[in-house]
Amino acid sequence: MLYRLLLCCVLVFGIAISATAQDRISRTDRTKMRETRETMRSLAQDLRAWSGTNENKYPEKLQKLVDANLRDAVPKDAWGNEFSYSLDEEAGYKLVSLGADAKQGGEGGAADITFTRNGEKVELNANQQAELDKQRDAARHEARVTLARARMVAVGIEVVQHRREKGSWPAKLESAKRTGTEAEDKAVNACFTDPWGNEYAIRILPQDNIAIVCWGADGVEGGTGRDVDFVISERDIRRQTRDTDEWGGGFERNMDWQVQNLAEEVQTWRQQVGKLPDELMDLTRPIPLKDGKQANALRNNIPSDDWGREYIYLRLDDENFAIVALGKDGQAGGMKEDADHIAPLPGSSTEGRIGRGRRGIVKVAPINENKNDEGLAEIATEQMRDIAEKLKVYRDDTGKFPESLDDIKDKLAGGEVPNDPWDHAFRYELTDAGYTLTCLGSDGEPGGEGHAADITWTQDGQQEAPPTEGEPEPVD
C-alpha cells in the first residue's frame, strides 16, 4: 500500500538511510539535495493550489502552473536538470529529481528524490521495509496498551458509580454497563472490551478497593511479552480522574493537539463517507461522497509528532477508533515528555473532544467484605509481572537494572510505584545476577504459607515458592 511507502522526512531518514550511506554524500551534494527538496516542496504547494481550482485534479504538465500565473517559469533541480513529472492514479502525481547523476536510481547524492501529493516518498529496500514494519507493529502494540489502560479507567468510573448506587461492588463487570441507548452510553459500554477484543476482569481488594485486569494480547491469564497481564486499581482511577472537568481534566493537560485534530478529521470523514477511513492517509485524498462526487481532501499531509514518529490510528471496529501518540519514549505510559495522548478519550461520545461531558470520580463509603486472598495473589503476580517488564526495558535502555523502583515509576500506571494488593510495599534488591522483587503476601511478613507466602520474581521470571515444612523436595 502507498501508506507503507510514505513517511515524514524526519522519520524516514532516521530509519531508512544508514550512517554509512550518508557519509558517502559530499558536502556539495548535501547542499544541492536540500535546495532541491525546497524547490520540490514549493512546486507541491503550487500543484495543490492548481488542483484546488480544477476539481481536485492535477495538471498534465508543470507548464500549466506557469499558464495559471502560479510560477514565472518551471524550475530545475539544484544540479540544473529538469524534474520528471507524471500523473499517478493513487498518489496524484509523481515529481522526481534524478539526483547528481541525472539517472534513475543511485545512492548518496545520486539517489532519486520523489514527491507526491502526500509529501516526500522514499522507496525502501526489503531490509529497510522489514525493519520499518517491525517498528510499526511494535508501536501499534504500545498504542493498544495505552488505549487499554484508558478504557480501564472508563470502566472503573462505571464500577465506582455502580458501588455508589447499589452499595456494593459488582460481582461481574457486565453488571456495571449502562442500560441507556444514547451515544455516550454506547461509547462507555464499548470500553468494557479491550483493544484486542477481550473482556476485562474485576478483582475486589482490601480496604474497599477494586482492580480492573487486562489479560494482555492473548486474552488469557498469565503470559509474557505482548501477552503480559496488567492491572489498574481504584487508586489509579481516582488519581487520573480527580481533576476531571468538562475538558477531561488530567487527560487533557499538555495535550498534543495534533491527536485531537486528526480525530476530528477522522470523524468528519466518517460523517461524509459513511464509514471510518482505512488509514490516516485517506484524509489526504479527495473525499468520495455518497452521490458519486468528490469533496476536497481534509488534509494536505499527515504530520509526525514532535519526535518524528507517526501518529497511530487504531480502527477497532466499524464505529470505534483511536488516535494515539506515544510520547518521546515511544512506549505506553510515562509522564511529561513521555506521556501518551489519545483521542477521542474512551467513554466519551463528544466528537473530537477528549473526555468532555464525562462525570468525575465519586467518593464512596468503605465496606468490609470479600477480601478474596486468592484473587489478591493473582493481582500481586500481575503487578509484579508489569514491574518486571518495565525493569527489563530499563536494562535494555541503560545496560543495567535500576537502583530503585522509583527509577521506573514514570513508566508505571499513575506515575508511581504501587503497593501490593494488601497495601504493602514491594521489596526490590539488586543481586549479582540481576535483581529480586518480592511481595510479602497477605501478612506483610517474610515467609509464610498459603496466601501469606512470599511471591518472588527475578530477572529470569517468577520463582517457585520453596516447599512448606514437612513437604518433600521435588524429585527430577
C-alpha positions in Angstrom: 0.0 0.0 0.0 1.0 3.6 -0.5 0.9 4.1 3.2 3.7 1.6 3.7 5.9 3.7 1.5 5.2 7.2 2.9 7.0 8.7 5.9 7.7 12.1 7.2 11.2 13.1 6.2 12.4 13.2 9.8 11.2 9.6 10.4 12.3 8.2 7.1 15.8 9.4 7.1 16.2 8.2 10.7 15.3 4.7 9.7 15.9 4.2 6.0 19.3 5.7 5.4 22.3 4.3 7.1 25.1 6.5 8.5 27.5 4.8 6.0 25.4 6.0 3.1 25.2 9.5 4.5 29.0 9.6 4.8 29.3 9.0 1.1 27.4 12.2 0.2 29.7 15.2 -0.4 29.1 18.5 1.2 28.2 20.0 -2.2 25.6 17.3 -2.9 24.2 17.6 0.6 23.6 21.3 -0.1 22.1 20.6 -3.6 19.8 17.9 -2.1 18.5 20.3 0.5 17.9 23.0 -2.2 16.2 20.5 -4.5 13.8 19.4 -1.7 12.9 23.0 -1.0 12.1 23.6 -4.7 10.0 20.5 -4.8 8.1 21.5 -1.7 7.3 24.8 -3.4 6.2 23.0 -6.5 4.0 20.7 -4.5 2.3 23.8 -2.9 1.6 25.2 -6.4 0.3 21.9 -7.6 -2.1 21.8 -4.6 -3.3 25.3 -5.4 -3.9 24.4 -9.1 -5.8 21.3 -8.0 -8.0 23.3 -5.7 -9.3 25.3 -8.6 -9.6 22.4 -11.0 -11.9 19.9 -9.4 -9.1 18.3 -7.3 -7.3 17.2 -10.4 -3.6 17.8 -11.1 -2.1 19.3 -14.3 -0.8 17.0 -17.0 2.4 19.2 -17.3 4.2 21.5 -15.0 3.9 24.2 -17.6 0.2 24.6 -16.6 1.5 26.2 -13.3 3.1 28.9 -15.4 0.0 29.3 -17.6 -2.1 29.8 -14.4 0.4 32.5 -13.2 1.4 30.4 -10.2 5.0 30.5 -11.3 7.2 32.6 -13.6 8.9 29.5 -15.0 9.2 25.8 -14.5 12.2 25.4 -12.1 15.0 22.8 -12.4 16.7 20.9 -9.6 19.9 22.1 -8.0 22.1 20.2 -10.4 20.4 22.0 -13.3 18.3 19.1 -14.5 14.6 19.1 -15.4 12.2 17.4 -13.0 10.4 14.3 -14.1 6.6 14.8 -13.6 3.7 12.4 -14.3 0.2 11.8 -13.0 -0.4 8.9 -10.7 -3.8 7.4 -10.0 -3.1 6.6 -6.4 -0.5 9.2 -5.4 -2.0 12.1 -7.5 1.3 12.8 -9.2 5.0 12.0 -9.1 7.6 14.7 -9.1 11.1 13.3 -9.4 14.6 14.7 -9.3 17.1 12.1 -10.6 19.9 13.4 -8.4 23.5 14.3 -9.1 23.9 11.7 -11.9 20.6 12.6 -13.7 19.9 8.8 -13.9 17.2 6.7 -12.4 18.2 5.1 -9.1 21.5 5.5 -7.4 22.7 6.1 -3.9 24.0 9.1 -1.9 24.0 12.3 -3.9 22.9 10.3 -7.0 19.7 9.0 -5.3 16.4 10.0 -6.7 14.1 12.3 -4.7 10.4 11.8 -5.2 7.4 13.9 -4.1 3.7 13.1 -4.4 0.6 14.9 -3.1 1.3 13.2 0.2 4.8 14.7 0.6 8.2 13.1 0.0 8.1 9.4 -0.8 11.0 7.2 -0.1 11.3 3.7 -1.6 12.7 1.3 0.9 14.6 -1.9 0.1 13.4 -5.2 1.5 15.5 -5.0 4.7 14.6 -1.4 5.4 10.9 -2.2 4.8 11.1 -5.2 7.1 12.6 -3.1 9.9 10.0 -0.3 9.4 7.2 -2.9 9.5 8.7 -4.3 12.7 8.8 -0.8 14.3 5.3 0.0 13.3 4.0 -3.3 14.6 5.7 -2.6 18.0 4.3 0.9 18.1 0.8 -0.3 17.4 1.0 -2.8 20.3 2.2 0.0 22.6 -0.7 2.1 21.4 -3.2 -0.7 22.2 -1.7 -0.9 25.7 -2.3 2.9 26.1 -5.8 2.6 24.8 -6.5 -0.5 27.1 -5.4 1.5 30.2 -7.6 4.5 29.2 -10.6 2.1 28.6 -9.9 0.5 32.0 -10.2 3.9 33.6 -13.6 4.5 31.9 -14.7 1.0 33.1 -13.5 1.8 36.6 -15.6 5.0 36.7 -18.7 3.0 35.9 -17.8 0.4 38.5 -17.4 3.1 41.2 -20.7 4.6 40.1 -22.3 1.1 40.5 -20.9 1.0 44.0 -22.3 4.4 44.8 -25.8 3.5 43.5 -26.0 -0.2 44.6 -24.0 -0.1 47.8 -21.6 -2.9 46.7 -19.1 -3.6 44.0 -20.4 -5.5 41.0 -19.6 -9.3 41.1 -19.1 -9.1 37.3 -18.1 -6.1 35.1 -21.2 -6.8 32.9 -23.3 -5.5 35.8 -21.7 -2.1 35.6 -22.6 -1.5 32.0 -25.1 1.2 31.2 -28.6 0.3 30.1 -29.3 3.5 28.2 -29.2 3.8 24.4 -27.7 7.3 24.0 -24.5 7.8 22.1 -22.5 8.3 25.3 -24.0 5.1 26.8 -22.8 3.1 23.8 -19.4 4.8 23.9 -19.0 3.9 27.6 -20.1 0.3 27.1 -17.6 -0.1 24.2 -14.9 0.4 26.8 -15.7 -2.9 28.5 -13.9 -4.7 25.7 -10.1 -4.3 25.4 -8.4 -3.3 22.1 -7.7 -7.0 21.4 -11.4 -7.8 21.6 -11.3 -9.5 25.0 -13.3 -8.7 28.2 -11.6 -7.1 31.3 -11.9 -8.7 34.7 -12.6 -7.2 38.1 -10.9 -8.1 41.4 -12.0 -7.0 44.9 -9.2 -5.7 47.0 -8.9 -5.0 50.7 -9.8 -1.6 52.2 -12.7 -1.2 49.8 -10.5 -1.1 46.7 -11.0 -2.8 43.4 -8.8 -3.5 40.4 -9.6 -3.9 36.7 -7.4 -6.5 35.0 -6.5 -6.8 31.3 -5.2 -10.2 30.3 -2.9 -8.9 27.5 -3.0 -9.5 23.8 -3.9 -13.2 24.1 -6.8 -12.6 26.5 -5.6 -15.4 28.7 -4.3 -15.1 32.3 -0.5 -15.1 32.5 1.9 -14.7 29.7 5.0 -12.7 28.8 5.9 -10.0 26.3 2.7 -8.8 24.5 0.6 -11.4 26.4 1.6 -10.0 29.8 -1.4 -9.1 32.0 -1.7 -5.6 33.6 -3.9 -4.0 36.2 -5.2 -0.6 37.4 -6.6 -0.1 40.8 -9.3 2.2 42.1 -6.4 4.4 43.4 -5.1 4.7 39.8 -8.7 5.6 38.6 -9.1 8.3 41.2 -5.6 9.7 40.6 -6.2 10.0 36.8 -9.7 11.5 37.1 -9.6 13.5 40.4 -9.3 16.8 38.4 -11.8 15.8 35.7 -13.8 18.8 34.3 -15.7 19.2 31.1 -12.5 19.1 29.1 -11.3 15.8 30.6 -9.1 17.1 33.5 -5.7 15.3 33.7 -6.1 13.6 30.4 -6.2 16.9 28.6 -3.1 18.5 30.2 -0.2 19.1 27.9 -2.3 17.7 25.1 -0.8 17.0 21.7 -3.4 18.9 19.7 -2.5 17.1 16.5 -4.0 14.0 18.1 -7.3 15.7 18.6 -7.2 17.4 15.2 -6.7 14.1 13.5 -9.5 12.5 15.5 -11.9 15.3 14.5 -11.0 14.8 10.8 -11.5 11.1 11.0 -15.0 11.8 12.4 -15.6 14.3 9.6 -14.6 11.7 7.1 -17.0 9.2 8.6 -19.8 11.7 8.5 -19.3 12.5 4.8 -18.3 9.0 3.6 -20.5 6.9 5.9 -17.6 4.8 7.3 -14.3 5.2 9.0 -11.2 5.7 6.8 -9.0 2.6 6.3 -5.9 4.6 7.2 -4.9 8.2 8.1 -3.5 8.7 4.6 -7.1 8.6 3.4 -7.5 12.1 4.9 -5.1 13.5 2.3 -7.2 12.1 -0.6 -10.3 13.6 -2.2 -13.4 12.5 -0.2 -15.7 10.1 -2.1 -19.2 11.4 -1.5 -22.3 9.2 -1.4 -23.6 10.9 -4.6 -20.6 9.8 -6.6 -18.9 13.2 -6.5 -15.8 14.2 -4.6 -15.0 16.8 -2.0 -11.6 18.4 -1.2 -9.2 16.4 0.9 -9.3 17.2 4.6 -5.5 17.4 4.9 -2.5 18.2 2.7 -0.4 15.7 4.6 -0.3 13.6 7.8 2.0 15.1 10.4 4.5 13.4 12.6 4.8 14.1 16.3 7.5 16.2 17.9 9.9 13.3 17.8 9.4 12.4 14.2 7.1 9.4 14.8 3.9 8.6 13.1 0.6 9.0 14.9 -1.0 5.7 15.4 -4.5 5.1 14.1 -6.3 2.1 15.7 -9.5 1.2 13.9 -11.2 -1.1 16.4 -14.4 -1.9 14.6 -16.9 -0.1 12.3 -17.7 2.5 14.9 -14.8 2.9 17.3 -11.3 4.2 16.6 -8.5 6.0 18.5 -5.6 8.2 17.5 -2.6 7.6 19.8 0.7 9.5 20.3 3.2 7.5 22.5 5.4 10.4 23.7 9.1 10.9 23.5 9.9 7.3 24.7 7.7 5.7 22.1 6.3 3.3 24.8 3.0 3.0 26.6 2.9 5.0 29.9 5.2 7.8 31.1 5.0 11.3 32.3 5.9 14.8 31.0 7.5 14.4 27.5 7.0 10.6 27.7 3.2 11.0 28.4 0.8 9.3 25.9 -2.1 11.2 24.3 -5.2 9.7 22.9 -8.4 10.9 21.2 -11.3 10.5 21.5 -11.0 9.7 25.2 -12.6 6.2 25.7 -16.2 6.6 27.0 -16.7 10.0 25.5 -19.2 10.4 22.7 -18.4 14.1 22.1 -16.7 14.1 18.7 -13.1 15.3 18.8 -13.4 16.5 22.4 -11.3 14.4 24.9 -13.5 13.4 27.8 -15.8 16.3 27.5 -19.0 15.7 29.4 -17.6 12.9 31.5 -18.5 12.9 35.1 -15.7 12.9 37.7 -14.9 10.0 40.0 -17.2 9.9 43.1 -16.4 9.3 46.7 -17.9 6.2 48.2 -18.3 4.9 51.8 -16.0 2.0 52.6 -17.3 -1.5 53.1 -15.5 -4.5 54.5 -16.4 -7.6 52.6 -14.8 -10.3 50.5 -11.1 -9.8 50.8 -10.6 -12.7 48.3 -7.0 -13.5 49.1 -6.8 -15.8 46.1 -7.8 -13.0 43.8 -5.3 -10.7 45.5 -2.5 -13.1 45.0 -3.3 -13.1 41.3 -3.3 -9.3 41.3 0.0 -9.2 43.1 1.5 -11.6 40.4 0.2 -9.4 37.7 1.6 -6.2 39.3 5.0 -7.9 39.6 4.9 -9.1 36.0 4.2 -5.5 34.9 7.1 -4.2 37.1 9.4 -6.9 35.8 8.6 -5.8 32.2 9.5 -2.2 32.9 12.7 -3.3 34.7 13.7 -5.2 31.5 13.0 -2.1 29.4 15.1 0.0 31.7 18.0 -2.5 31.4 17.7 -2.7 27.7 17.9 1.1 27.5 20.7 1.7 30.0 22.6 -1.6 30.2 21.8 -2.2 33.9 18.8 -2.6 36.2 17.8 0.5 38.2 19.0 1.1 41.8 15.4 1.6 43.0 11.9 1.0 41.7 11.5 4.8 41.9 13.7 5.0 38.8 10.9 3.3 36.7 7.9 4.8 38.4 7.1 7.1 35.5 6.7 4.0 33.3 4.1 2.5 35.7 0.4 3.2 35.9 -0.3 6.5 37.7 3.4 7.5 37.6 4.3 5.9 40.9 5.3 2.5 42.3 2.2 0.7 43.5 1.8 -1.2 46.8 0.8 -4.8 46.6 -3.0 -5.6 46.9 -2.6 -5.9 50.7 -1.2 -2.3 50.7 2.4 -3.4 51.5 5.4 -2.1 49.6 7.2 -4.5 47.2 10.8 -5.3 48.2 13.4 -4.7 45.5 17.1 -5.6 45.8 19.9 -5.8 43.2 21.9 -9.0 43.0 25.0 -10.2 41.2 22.7 -11.8 38.6 20.2 -9.0 38.4 17.5 -8.3 41.0 15.0 -9.8 43.3 11.4 -8.4 43.6 9.3 -9.7 46.5 5.7 -9.5 47.6 5.4 -10.5 51.3 1.9 -11.9 50.9 -1.2 -11.2 52.9 0.6 -11.0 56.3 3.3 -8.5 55.1 6.0 -10.6 56.7 8.8 -12.6 55.2 8.0 -16.3 54.8 4.5 -17.7 55.5 2.2 -20.2 53.9 -0.8 -20.1 51.6 -1.7 -16.6 50.7 0.8 -15.3 53.3 3.7 -16.9 51.4 6.1 -14.6 49.6 5.9 -14.2 45.8 9.3 -13.7 44.3 10.5 -12.5 40.8 14.0 -12.2 39.5 15.4 -11.2 36.1 14.5 -14.7 35.0 10.9 -14.5 35.9 8.6 -15.7 38.7 10.4 -18.1 41.1 8.7 -21.2 42.6 8.0 -20.9 46.3 10.1 -23.2 48.5 8.2 -26.3 49.8 6.5 -25.7 53.2 7.8 -27.5 56.3 7.2 -31.3 56.1 6.6 -31.2 52.3 9.2 -33.3 50.3 11.5 -31.6 47.8 10.5 -32.3 44.2 12.4 -35.1 42.6 13.7 -34.7 39.0 
